[in-house]
Structures are given as C-alpha cells and as structure tokens.
Amino acid sequence: MSNLVNVPKNGSLANTNSNLNFPNWSSWLDDIFNRDLPSVFTSNFNTGITLPKVNIKETADAFTVEMAVPGLQKSDFHIDLNNQSLSISTETKQENELQEDNYTRREFGYSSFKRVFTLPESVNEEKINANYKDGILSVHLPKKEEAKQKPPRTIKIS
C-alpha cells in the first residue's frame, strides 16, 4: 500500500475515493452561524416601520395617493417634489431609559421609509396638497385643466 496521494491535473488534493469528510472552512462557518443562537443574534433588527401600503386612485379631476402609516405625527413626514417625482419619507427616532438602583437600561428605536412616485405630466404641481388623519396620509394631486375629462356631449348634425 502506498502513502502517496495522486494529484489530478487541476491541482486539488481532495481525495474523491476517501470516506473521510473533513469540513471545509466555508461549511464550518455555516455550521457555526446556523446553530440555535440566542434570539438577540438571529432576530430581525428592523423593528421600525416597514414599507407602508399605498392606494392610488384616479378620478376625472385628480389622483389621490393614500398611504397607511399609523402612529406618526404630521411633523414626521417629508413630502418633496422634484422633476415630476413625488417622494414621501419619514424618519423617527425613539429613546427609552429605565433607571433602577444598580443598573440603567437604554433602548433606542429608529425607523424610516421612503416611497417615490413618478407623476404624470397631467398633474398640476402647483396645487398638490396633503393631509394626515386617522393613520392615513393622503396626497391630493389635481389634474391640469386641459387634462381633465370633459363630460360627454351630443353633436348635432347640420
């Protein structure tokens, strides 16, 4: 029996006929990080706002964007218009502190989102307005006069 190892042309020293399965570096790291770790290591650190749901309605006179974002204040929102792009975003920070005799516990919370919408050319950008009520942010996007639907009319034949 020989102690020499056959080296294939690709230069690999892996013995394909061997029953020994030594873990490679990558599988060893995967094994360590996929074990049952305490929930602090496996939890989703994004405890803030996820991307809010949006409804977009169109009428003859306007578009309305409604966004479900409960628990915020009017002052938390940033609504910007730039080159026919309407962006709605928010950023909130929260800090809680509990002090006992022999320890202090501080928790920080941070949440944010940003949604961007490309506006059609038919929107009258000068008359856009927004309001926030009962957890719903509503952005009213009126159409330009020339883009509004005209009521149907009958044309008489002469």
CYANA upper distance limits for C-alpha pairs under 8 A (distance plus 0.5 A):
  5 VAL  CA     13 LEU  CA      8.19
  5 VAL  CA     15 ASN  CA      8.46
  6 ASN  CA     13 LEU  CA      8.30
  7 VAL  CA     11 GLY  CA      6.48
  7 VAL  CA     12 SER  CA      6.92
  7 VAL  CA     13 LEU  CA      6.42
  8 PRO  CA     12 SER  CA      6.87
  8 PRO  CA     13 LEU  CA      8.19
 23 PRO  CA     27 SER  CA      6.59
 23 PRO  CA     28 TRP  CA      6.45
 24 ASN  CA     28 TRP  CA      6.65
 25 TRP  CA     29 LEU  CA      6.82
 26 SER  CA     30 ASP  CA      6.75
 27 SER  CA     31 ASP  CA      6.54
 28 TRP  CA     32 ILE  CA      6.91
 29 LEU  CA     33 PHE  CA      6.75
 30 ASP  CA     34 ASN  CA      6.41
 31 ASP  CA     35 ARG  CA      6.88
 33 PHE  CA     37 LEU  CA      8.28
 37 LEU  CA     41 PHE  CA      6.91
 37 LEU  CA     42 THR  CA      7.23
 38 PRO  CA     42 THR  CA      7.40
 39 SER  CA     43 SER  CA      5.96
 46 ASN  CA    111 SER  CA      8.22
 47 THR  CA    109 GLY  CA      8.11
 47 THR  CA    110 TYR  CA      8.39
 47 THR  CA    111 SER  CA      7.90
 48 GLY  CA    109 GLY  CA      7.66
 48 GLY  CA    110 TYR  CA      6.59
 48 GLY  CA    111 SER  CA      4.71
 48 GLY  CA    112 SER  CA      7.51
 49 ILE  CA    111 SER  CA      5.91
 49 ILE  CA    112 SER  CA      6.68
 49 ILE  CA    113 PHE  CA      7.48
 50 THR  CA    112 SER  CA      8.44
 50 THR  CA    113 PHE  CA      7.57
 51 LEU  CA    113 PHE  CA      6.62
 51 LEU  CA    114 LYS  CA      8.25
 51 LEU  CA    115 ARG  CA      8.41
 52 PRO  CA     67 MET  CA      6.96
 52 PRO  CA     68 ALA  CA      6.41
 52 PRO  CA     69 VAL  CA      6.77
 52 PRO  CA    113 PHE  CA      8.47
 53 LYS  CA     67 MET  CA      6.35
 53 LYS  CA     68 ALA  CA      6.24
 54 VAL  CA     65 VAL  CA      7.34
 54 VAL  CA     66 GLU  CA      6.09
 54 VAL  CA     67 MET  CA      5.03
 54 VAL  CA     68 ALA  CA      7.13
 55 ASN  CA     64 THR  CA      8.48
 55 ASN  CA     65 VAL  CA      6.34
 55 ASN  CA     66 GLU  CA      5.59
 55 ASN  CA     67 MET  CA      7.01
 56 ILE  CA     63 PHE  CA      7.45
 56 ILE  CA     64 THR  CA      6.13
 56 ILE  CA     65 VAL  CA      5.11
 56 ILE  CA     66 GLU  CA      6.85
 57 LYS  CA     63 PHE  CA      6.02
 57 LYS  CA     64 THR  CA      5.61
 57 LYS  CA     65 VAL  CA      7.08
 58 GLU  CA     62 ALA  CA      6.45
 58 GLU  CA     63 PHE  CA      4.91
 58 GLU  CA     64 THR  CA      6.97
 59 THR  CA     63 PHE  CA      6.77
 60 ALA  CA    148 LYS  CA      6.25
 60 ALA  CA    149 GLN  CA      5.80
 61 ASP  CA    142 PRO  CA      6.58
 61 ASP  CA    143 LYS  CA      6.08
 61 ASP  CA    148 LYS  CA      5.91
 61 ASP  CA    149 GLN  CA      7.66
 62 ALA  CA    123 VAL  CA      8.12
 62 ALA  CA    140 HIS  CA      7.56
 62 ALA  CA    141 LEU  CA      6.00
 62 ALA  CA    142 PRO  CA      4.57
 62 ALA  CA    143 LYS  CA      5.46
 62 ALA  CA    148 LYS  CA      8.50
 63 PHE  CA    140 HIS  CA      6.75
 63 PHE  CA    141 LEU  CA      5.48
 63 PHE  CA    142 PRO  CA      6.72
 63 PHE  CA    143 LYS  CA      7.86
 64 THR  CA    138 SER  CA      7.28
 64 THR  CA    139 VAL  CA      6.18
 64 THR  CA    140 HIS  CA      5.23
 64 THR  CA    141 LEU  CA      6.38
 65 VAL  CA    138 SER  CA      6.17
 65 VAL  CA    139 VAL  CA      5.59
 65 VAL  CA    140 HIS  CA      7.14
 65 VAL  CA    141 LEU  CA      8.36
 66 GLU  CA    136 ILE  CA      6.93
 66 GLU  CA    137 LEU  CA      6.14
 66 GLU  CA    138 SER  CA      4.96
 66 GLU  CA    139 VAL  CA      6.96
 67 MET  CA    136 ILE  CA      6.07
 67 MET  CA    137 LEU  CA      5.59
 67 MET  CA    138 SER  CA      6.94
 68 ALA  CA    135 GLY  CA      6.53
 68 ALA  CA    136 ILE  CA      5.28
 68 ALA  CA    137 LEU  CA      7.03
 69 VAL  CA    135 GLY  CA      5.72
 69 VAL  CA    136 ILE  CA      6.32
 69 VAL  CA    137 LEU  CA      7.33
 70 PRO  CA    134 ASP  CA      7.59
 70 PRO  CA    135 GLY  CA      4.25
 70 PRO  CA    136 ILE  CA      7.19
 71 GLY  CA    135 GLY  CA      6.89
 72 LEU  CA     76 ASP  CA      6.89
 72 LEU  CA    135 GLY  CA      7.73
 73 GLN  CA     77 PHE  CA      8.07
 74 LYS  CA    131 ASN  CA      8.46
 74 LYS  CA    132 TYR  CA      6.74
 76 ASP  CA     90 THR  CA      6.11
 76 ASP  CA     91 GLU  CA      7.16
 76 ASP  CA     92 THR  CA      7.38
 77 PHE  CA     88 ILE  CA      7.49
 77 PHE  CA     89 SER  CA      6.31
 77 PHE  CA     90 THR  CA      5.28
 77 PHE  CA     91 GLU  CA      8.15
 78 HIS  CA     87 SER  CA      8.34
 78 HIS  CA     88 ILE  CA      6.29
 78 HIS  CA     89 SER  CA      5.69
 78 HIS  CA     90 THR  CA      6.47
 79 ILE  CA     86 LEU  CA      7.62
 79 ILE  CA     87 SER  CA      6.15
 79 ILE  CA     88 ILE  CA      5.12
 79 ILE  CA     89 SER  CA      7.05
 80 ASP  CA     86 LEU  CA      6.30
 80 ASP  CA     87 SER  CA      5.72
 80 ASP  CA     88 ILE  CA      7.18
 81 LEU  CA     85 SER  CA      6.13
 81 LEU  CA     86 LEU  CA      5.16
 81 LEU  CA     87 SER  CA      6.94
 82 ASN  CA     86 LEU  CA      7.16
 84 GLN  CA    118 THR  CA      6.36
 84 GLN  CA    119 LEU  CA      5.67
 84 GLN  CA    120 PRO  CA      7.84
 84 GLN  CA    121 GLU  CA      8.07
 85 SER  CA    116 VAL  CA      7.01
 85 SER  CA    117 PHE  CA      6.04
 85 SER  CA    118 THR  CA      5.02
 85 SER  CA    119 LEU  CA      6.37
 86 LEU  CA    116 VAL  CA      6.09
 86 LEU  CA    117 PHE  CA      5.58
 86 LEU  CA    118 THR  CA      6.79
 86 LEU  CA    119 LEU  CA      7.32
 87 SER  CA    114 LYS  CA      7.30
 87 SER  CA    115 ARG  CA      6.14
 87 SER  CA    116 VAL  CA      4.74
 87 SER  CA    117 PHE  CA      6.81
 88 ILE  CA    114 LYS  CA      6.12
 88 ILE  CA    115 ARG  CA      5.78
 88 ILE  CA    116 VAL  CA      6.88
 89 SER  CA    112 SER  CA      7.67
 89 SER  CA    113 PHE  CA      5.92
 89 SER  CA    114 LYS  CA      4.60
 89 SER  CA    115 ARG  CA      6.81
 90 THR  CA    112 SER  CA      5.78
 90 THR  CA    113 PHE  CA      6.20
 90 THR  CA    114 LYS  CA      7.22
 91 GLU  CA    110 TYR  CA      7.97
 91 GLU  CA    111 SER  CA      6.35
 91 GLU  CA    112 SER  CA      4.78
 91 GLU  CA    113 PHE  CA      7.41
 92 THR  CA    110 TYR  CA      6.28
 92 THR  CA    111 SER  CA      5.90
 92 THR  CA    112 SER  CA      6.79
 93 LYS  CA    108 PHE  CA      7.95
 93 LYS  CA    109 GLY  CA      6.16
 93 LYS  CA    110 TYR  CA      5.05
 93 LYS  CA    111 SER  CA      7.13
 94 GLN  CA    108 PHE  CA      6.24
 94 GLN  CA    109 GLY  CA      5.29
 94 GLN  CA    110 TYR  CA      6.81
 95 GLU  CA    106 ARG  CA      7.60
 95 GLU  CA    107 GLU  CA      6.26
 95 GLU  CA    108 PHE  CA      5.03
 95 GLU  CA    109 GLY  CA      6.67
 96 ASN  CA    106 ARG  CA      6.14
 96 ASN  CA    107 GLU  CA      5.67
 96 ASN  CA    108 PHE  CA      6.93
 97 GLU  CA    104 THR  CA      7.60
 97 GLU  CA    105 ARG  CA      6.18
 97 GLU  CA    106 ARG  CA      4.90
 97 GLU  CA    107 GLU  CA      6.95
 98 LEU  CA    104 THR  CA      6.30
 98 LEU  CA    105 ARG  CA      5.64
 98 LEU  CA    106 ARG  CA      6.94
 99 GLN  CA    103 TYR  CA      6.70
 99 GLN  CA    104 THR  CA      4.97
 99 GLN  CA    105 ARG  CA      6.88
100 GLU  CA    104 THR  CA      6.68
119 LEU  CA    123 VAL  CA      7.30
122 SER  CA    143 LYS  CA      5.94
122 SER  CA    144 LYS  CA      6.11
122 SER  CA    147 ALA  CA      6.11
123 VAL  CA    141 LEU  CA      6.66
123 VAL  CA    142 PRO  CA      6.30
123 VAL  CA    143 LYS  CA      4.85
123 VAL  CA    144 LYS  CA      6.18
124 ASN  CA    128 ILE  CA      7.54
124 ASN  CA    141 LEU  CA      7.50
124 ASN  CA    142 PRO  CA      6.19
124 ASN  CA    143 LYS  CA      5.70
124 ASN  CA    144 LYS  CA      5.35
125 GLU  CA    141 LEU  CA      7.90
125 GLU  CA    142 PRO  CA      8.35
127 LYS  CA    141 LEU  CA      7.71
127 LYS  CA    142 PRO  CA      7.03
128 ILE  CA    139 VAL  CA      7.71
128 ILE  CA    140 HIS  CA      6.23
128 ILE  CA    141 LEU  CA      5.45
128 ILE  CA    142 PRO  CA      6.96
129 ASN  CA    139 VAL  CA      6.35
129 ASN  CA    140 HIS  CA      5.88
129 ASN  CA    141 LEU  CA      7.53
130 ALA  CA    137 LEU  CA      7.65
130 ALA  CA    138 SER  CA      6.02
130 ALA  CA    139 VAL  CA      4.72
130 ALA  CA    140 HIS  CA      6.46
131 ASN  CA    137 LEU  CA      6.40
131 ASN  CA    138 SER  CA      5.91
131 ASN  CA    139 VAL  CA      7.13
132 TYR  CA    136 ILE  CA      6.15
132 TYR  CA    137 LEU  CA      4.89
132 TYR  CA    138 SER  CA      6.70
133 LYS  CA    137 LEU  CA      7.16
143 LYS  CA    147 ALA  CA      6.60
143 LYS  CA    148 LYS  CA      6.65
144 LYS  CA    148 LYS  CA      7.01
